[in-house]
């Protein structure tokens, strides 16, 4: 029990590491929280300081979700503790202690937490994301649709009620964090991929 609580705290702190902020400040001398949308995720980093740092931010945000969950799978063998670890790392990205709890939208970190436990769900969700972005050009719309479908694929591939509940929480939070994007999409004001914000 104590080990589990300590590890969940570790997962939150690890998830709180602001990859995009660190990379942008170190390599480009830019504070992405004050540029573009102000978001710390890969899309804003890509739009404000370039593809390379955007790609590294994406990778870093995936890794900070994946590592705690992979270790939890090895340590606990319990779906409850694994799910709590996943949610903790995910919440760290959304509400990072290092940025006064103002974080990203969680898509890449959600991918990371799913890789060790339900990777097959991502093989279905990713083409949905890519297809929406290719068709309409909106990363936000692709993220919302893919996140909304994630609980379905996890239900099909994991047969685990605990993982389904976890995925519903993650999907709901991703959609909630995209509420400004949803408003812009409805008004026709959302930027397409490749355009500045």
Buried (B, 14 or more C-beta within 10 A) or exposed (E): EEEBEEBBEBBBBBBBBBBBBBBBBEEBEBEBBEBBBEBBBBBBBBBBBBEEBBEBBBBBBBBBBBBBBBBBBEBBEBBEBBBBBBBBBBBBBBBBEEBEEEBBBBBBBBBBBBBBBBEEBBEBBEEBBEEBBEEBBBBBBBBBBBBBBBBBBBBEBBEBEBBBBBBBBBBEBBBEBBEEBBEBBEEEEBBEBEEEB
